[in-house]
Amino acid sequence: MAFTFFFRDLPVIEHAVEHAVHFASGRMRFKVWDAGSAMGQETYTIAIVLAEKMGKFAFKNLRLNATDYDSANHFGDIVKTAVYHYDELKRMPPELFEKYFEPADKPDHFRVTEILRNQVSFEYHDLLSLKPIGSDFSLIVCKNVLLHFQHAQRVEVIKMFHSALLTGGYFTSEHTQKLPAEVSHLFEQVVPNSQLFRKL
């Protein structure tokens, strides 16, 4: 879905990152899947929060996979180019903007720095194919997508996410979407009133 912006639902992302980084500490690879990345605003928000939390050396072990289904809007090209208008970035803390963005060729546009871009890959993917893009993920973020699916579809997609996570890995979704009863035995809720779940 296209409706998103930088640092949207930041407390949720920070909470998920904190738990996932602690879980993945000491692992050779730290894999994160942003499912429904749109034009990359959420993906690079996650990348910034991870970079700040992990530190420069550990961040190099990260692989952040961004996926979306909307090839008609060329989301993949936008995510890979990682150039955004300043209007999308001005709500960001100035110190993070200066650290992770550089002037682009177009006026009033800025590009995500290479240190973040190098850790992000994009591919087109249909969640309803029920085929995960990989395995052994420590964190899967899927916000603003599941609410567009029928209940039975949500159940099957969450089962797919469960299969793609490491045991003990984390899954977070939009705050309006409760975990369906059919998959509640597959996860434990990390804290009440937060849509952050740990794979059992």
Backbone hydrogen bonds in HBPLUS format (Angstrom, degrees):
<---DONOR---> <-ACCEPTOR-->    atom                        ^
c    i                          cat <-CA-CA->   ^        H-A-AA   ^      H-
h    n   atom  resd res      DA  || num        DHA   H-A  angle D-A-AA Bond
n    s   type  num  typ     dist DA aas  dist angle  dist       angle   num
A0008-ARG N   A0005-PHE O   3.29 MM   3  5.69 142.2  2.44 137.7 131.2     1
A0012-VAL N   A0009-ASP O   3.11 MM   3  5.60 124.2  2.44 111.7 124.5     2
A0013-ILE N   A0009-ASP O   3.24 MM   4  6.60 160.7  2.28 153.3 159.0     3
A0014-GLU N   A0010-LEU O   2.83 MM   4  6.02 168.7  1.84 166.3 169.3     4
A0015-HIS N   A0011-PRO O   2.97 MM   4  6.04 155.9  2.03 142.5 149.0     5
A0016-ALA N   A0012-VAL O   2.98 MM   4  6.21 161.6  2.01 149.6 154.4     6
A0017-VAL N   A0013-ILE O   2.86 MM   4  6.02 165.5  1.89 154.9 159.2     7
A0018-GLU N   A0014-GLU O   2.93 MM   4  6.04 160.6  1.97 146.7 152.0     8
A0019-HIS N   A0015-HIS O   3.28 MM   4  6.53 164.4  2.30 148.3 151.1     9
A0020-ALA N   A0016-ALA O   2.94 MM   4  6.11 164.7  1.96 152.9 158.0    10
A0021-VAL N   A0017-VAL O   2.81 MM   4  5.83 166.0  1.83 157.6 160.5    11
A0022-HIS N   A0018-GLU O   3.25 MM   4  6.34 160.4  2.29 140.2 145.5    12
A0023-PHE N   A0019-HIS O   2.96 MM   4  6.18 155.9  2.02 146.2 153.4    13
A0024-ALA N   A0020-ALA O   2.87 MM   4  6.05 154.8  1.94 149.8 156.1    14
A0025-SER N   A0022-HIS O   3.42 MM   3  5.26 156.4  2.48  96.7 103.4    15
A0027-ARG N   A0024-ALA O   2.98 MM   3  5.57 164.0  2.00 143.1 144.2    16
A0030-PHE N   A0061-ASN O   3.06 MM  31  5.88 156.0  2.12 147.5 141.8    17
A0063-ARG N   A0030-PHE O   2.85 MM  33  6.18 149.0  1.95 158.5 157.4    18
A0138-SER N   A0031-LYS O   2.83 MM 107  5.65 157.1  1.89 150.2 155.8    19
A0032-VAL N   A0063-ARG O   2.97 MM  31  6.27 165.1  1.99 157.0 158.2    20
A0065-ASN N   A0032-VAL O   2.79 MM  33  6.11 164.0  1.81 168.2 163.9    21
A0033-TRP N   A0139-LEU O   2.98 MM 106  6.45 155.6  2.04 151.9 159.7    22
A0141-VAL N   A0033-TRP O   2.84 MM 108  6.21 164.0  1.86 162.3 167.4    23
A0034-ASP N   A0065-ASN O   2.78 MM  31  6.08 162.0  1.81 156.9 163.3    24
A0067-THR N   A0034-ASP O   3.06 MM  33  6.38 158.7  2.11 163.8 160.1    25
A0035-ALA N   A0141-VAL O   2.82 MM 106  6.05 151.8  1.90 166.0 175.5    26
A0036-GLY N   A0067-THR O   2.78 MM  31  5.62 148.2  1.88 137.7 147.8    27
A0037-SER N   A0067-THR O   2.82 MM  30  5.63 163.8  1.85 145.8 151.0    28
A0040-GLY N   A0037-SER O   3.00 MM   3  5.37 162.7  2.03 136.1 138.3    29
A0044-TYR N   A0040-GLY O   2.91 MM   4  6.02 170.9  1.92 158.9 159.2    30
A0045-THR N   A0041-GLN O   3.04 MM   4  6.14 138.8  2.21 136.0 147.6    31
A0046-ILE N   A0042-GLU O   2.90 MM   4  6.18 163.2  1.93 155.7 159.2    32
A0047-ALA N   A0043-THR O   2.94 MM   4  6.25 153.7  2.01 142.4 150.5    33
A0048-ILE N   A0044-TYR O   2.92 MM   4  6.01 154.5  1.98 139.0 144.8    34
A0049-VAL N   A0045-THR O   3.00 MM   4  6.27 168.9  2.02 156.3 158.6    35
A0050-LEU N   A0046-ILE O   2.88 MM   4  6.07 159.3  1.93 151.8 158.0    36
A0051-ALA N   A0047-ALA O   2.84 MM   4  6.01 160.0  1.88 148.0 153.8    37
A0052-GLU N   A0048-ILE O   2.96 MM   4  6.18 159.6  2.00 153.0 157.9    38
A0053-LYS N   A0049-VAL O   3.01 MM   4  6.14 147.2  2.12 140.9 150.1    39
A0054-MET N   A0050-LEU O   2.74 MM   4  5.75 161.7  1.77 159.5 163.7    40
A0055-GLY N   A0051-ALA O   3.17 MM   4  5.72 160.4  2.21 137.6 142.4    41
A0059-PHE N   A0055-GLY O   3.02 MM   4  5.93 149.6  2.11 152.3 161.5    42
A0060-LYS N   A0057-PHE O   3.25 MM   3  5.76 149.5  2.35 109.6 117.0    43
A0061-ASN N   A0058-ALA O   2.94 MM   3  5.59 161.2  1.98 118.8 124.9    44
A0062-LEU N   A0059-PHE O   3.03 MM   3  5.36 163.7  2.06 112.5 117.2    45
A0064-LEU N   A0119-GLN O   2.85 MM  55  5.93 174.6  1.85 173.5 172.2    46
A0121-SER N   A0064-LEU O   3.02 MM  57  6.40 156.7  2.07 155.7 158.5    47
A0066-ALA N   A0121-SER O   2.79 MM  55  6.04 176.5  1.79 169.0 170.2    48
A0123-GLU N   A0066-ALA O   3.04 MM  57  6.59 146.3  2.16 156.9 167.4    49
A0125-HIS N   A0068-ASP O   2.96 MM  57  5.52 152.3  2.04 118.9 127.9    50
A0071-SER N   A0069-TYR O   2.98 MM   2  5.98 126.3  2.27 113.1  97.5    51
A0074-HIS N   A0071-SER O   3.00 MM   3  4.95 161.6  2.04 105.9 109.9    52
A0078-ILE N   A0074-HIS O   3.20 MM   4  6.56 159.5  2.24 152.8 158.7    53
A0079-VAL N   A0075-PHE O   2.86 MM   4  6.10 165.8  1.88 161.6 164.7    54
A0080-LYS N   A0076-GLY O   2.99 MM   4  6.12 164.6  2.02 150.2 154.6    55
A0081-THR N   A0077-ASP O   2.92 MM   4  6.00 157.9  1.97 145.5 151.8    56
A0082-ALA N   A0078-ILE O   2.79 MM   4  5.80 158.4  1.84 148.1 155.0    57
A0112-VAL N   A0082-ALA O   2.93 MM  30  5.55 156.2  1.99 157.1 164.4    58
A0084-TYR N   A0110-PHE O   2.84 MM  26  5.46 163.5  1.87 153.8 156.3    59
A0110-PHE N   A0084-TYR O   2.81 MM  26  5.46 160.9  1.84 152.9 156.9    60
A0088-GLU N   A0085-HIS O   2.97 MM   3  5.72 150.4  2.06 120.9 128.1    61
A0086-TYR N   A0108-ASP O   2.82 MM  22  5.58 152.5  1.90 167.1 161.9    62
A0089-LEU N   A0086-TYR O   2.83 MM   3  5.02 148.7  1.93 108.6 119.0    63
A0090-LYS N   A0086-TYR O   3.06 MM   4  6.04 129.6  2.33 161.7 174.0    64
A0092-MET N   A0089-LEU O   2.99 MM   3  5.58 161.5  2.02 120.4 126.4    65
A0096-LEU N   A0093-PRO O   2.97 MM   3  5.50 130.7  2.22 115.2 127.8    66
A0097-PHE N   A0093-PRO O   3.04 MM   4  6.33 159.0  2.09 156.1 162.8    67
A0098-GLU N   A0094-PRO O   2.97 MM   4  6.13 166.2  1.99 153.7 156.4    68
A0099-LYS N   A0095-GLU O   3.18 MM   4  6.14 139.2  2.35 127.4 137.9    69
A0100-TYR N   A0096-LEU O   2.97 MM   4  5.98 153.7  2.04 151.7 156.0    70
A0101-PHE N   A0097-PHE O   3.08 MM   4  5.59 124.8  2.40 147.1 151.1    71
A0113-THR N   A0100-TYR O   2.97 MM  13  5.23 156.1  2.02 130.1 130.4    72
A0102-GLU N   A0111-ARG O   2.90 MM   9  5.31 151.0  1.98 143.2 152.4    73
A0111-ARG N   A0102-GLU O   2.72 MM   9  5.31 161.8  1.75 163.8 164.7    74
A0104-ALA N   A0109-HIS O   2.96 MM   5  5.40 163.2  1.99 137.9 132.3    75
A0109-HIS N   A0106-LYS O   3.18 MM   3  5.49 142.0  2.34 139.4 133.4    76
A0116-LEU N   A0113-THR O   3.13 MM   3  5.79 141.2  2.29 114.7 123.2    77
A0117-ARG N   A0113-THR O   3.13 MM   4  6.42 171.3  2.13 152.0 154.6    78
A0118-ASN N   A0114-GLU O   2.87 MM   4  5.81 161.3  1.90 156.9 158.6    79
A0119-GLN N   A0116-LEU O   3.01 MM   3  5.57 148.5  2.11 114.3 123.1    80
A0120-VAL N   A0117-ARG O   3.14 MM   3  5.28 161.8  2.17 108.8 114.5    81
A0129-SER N   A0126-ASP O   2.95 MM   3  5.50 163.7  1.98 117.3 121.9    82
A0130-LEU N   A0127-LEU O   3.00 MM   3  5.68 160.5  2.04 116.7 122.8    83
A0137-PHE N   A0164-ALA O   3.02 MM  27  6.15 178.2  2.02 152.4 153.0    84
A0166-LEU N   A0137-PHE O   2.88 MM  29  5.62 163.1  1.91 148.5 145.8    85
A0170-TYR N   A0138-SER O   2.87 MM  32  6.08 168.6  1.88 139.6 139.8    86
A0140-ILE N   A0170-TYR O   2.86 MM  30  6.34 146.8  1.97 148.0 158.9    87
A0172-THR N   A0140-ILE O   3.03 MM  32  6.51 156.0  2.09 162.7 169.7    88
A0142-CYS N   A0172-THR O   2.99 MM  30  6.31 167.6  2.00 166.4 170.5    89
A0148-HIS N   A0145-VAL O   2.90 MM   3  5.68 163.4  1.93 125.6 131.1    90
A0149-PHE N   A0146-LEU O   3.00 MM   3  5.35 166.2  2.02 115.0 119.3    91
A0153-GLN N   A0150-GLN O   2.99 MM   3  5.20 118.5  2.38 102.4 118.2    92
A0154-ARG N   A0150-GLN O   2.92 MM   4  6.28 158.0  1.97 160.0 166.9    93
A0155-VAL N   A0151-HIS O   3.04 MM   4  6.37 159.2  2.08 155.3 160.6    94
A0156-GLU N   A0152-ALA O   3.21 MM   4  6.48 160.3  2.25 144.4 148.5    95
A0157-VAL N   A0153-GLN O   2.91 MM   4  6.15 159.6  1.96 155.8 161.8    96
A0158-ILE N   A0154-ARG O   2.94 MM   4  6.08 162.6  1.97 153.9 158.2    97
A0159-LYS N   A0155-VAL O   3.03 MM   4  6.28 149.4  2.12 143.7 152.4    98
A0160-MET N   A0156-GLU O   3.02 MM   4  6.30 148.2  2.13 140.6 149.0    99
A0161-PHE N   A0157-VAL O   2.93 MM   4  6.33 155.4  1.99 148.9 155.4   100
A0162-HIS N   A0158-ILE O   2.89 MM   4  6.13 157.7  1.94 147.1 153.3   101
A0163-SER N   A0159-LYS O   3.04 MM   4  6.35 152.6  2.12 145.4 151.8   102
A0164-ALA N   A0160-MET O   3.09 MM   4  6.38 136.7  2.29 142.7 154.7   103
A0164-ALA N   A0161-PHE O   3.01 MM   3  5.07 128.6  2.28  96.9 111.3   104
A0165-LEU N   A0161-PHE O   3.10 MM   4  6.33 125.1  2.41 147.5 161.2   105
A0165-LEU N   A0162-HIS O   3.32 MM   3  5.37 147.8  2.44  99.2 108.0   106
A0169-GLY N   A0166-LEU O   2.82 MM   3  5.06 158.0  1.87 134.3 133.5   107
A0168-GLY N   A0199-LYS O   3.02 MM  31  4.86 137.4  2.21 121.0 133.6   108
A0199-LYS N   A0169-GLY O   2.77 MM  30  5.45 165.6  1.79 161.8 166.9   109
A0171-PHE N   A0197-PHE O   2.84 MM  26  5.20 154.7  1.90 148.4 155.5   110
A0197-PHE N   A0171-PHE O   2.82 MM  26  5.20 165.7  1.84 155.4 160.4   111
A0173-SER N   A0195-GLN O   3.24 MM  22  5.81 148.5  2.35 149.2 158.4   112
A0177-GLN N   A0174-GLU O   3.05 MM   3  5.67 164.5  2.07 120.1 125.1   113
A0183-VAL N   A0180-PRO O   3.07 MM   3  5.75 158.9  2.11 118.5 124.3   114
A0184-SER N   A0181-ALA O   3.28 MM   3  5.00 160.0  2.32  98.7 104.7   115
A0186-LEU N   A0183-VAL O   2.98 MM   3  5.44 159.2  2.02 115.2 122.1   116
A0200-LEU N   A0186-LEU O   2.96 MM  14  5.59 178.9  1.96 142.9 142.7   117
A0188-GLU N   A0198-ARG O   2.91 MM  10  5.29 145.8  2.03 140.9 151.9   118
A0198-ARG N   A0188-GLU O   2.85 MM  10  5.29 163.7  1.88 151.8 155.4   119
A0190-VAL N   A0196-LEU O   2.91 MM   6  5.79 178.3  1.91 157.5 157.7   120
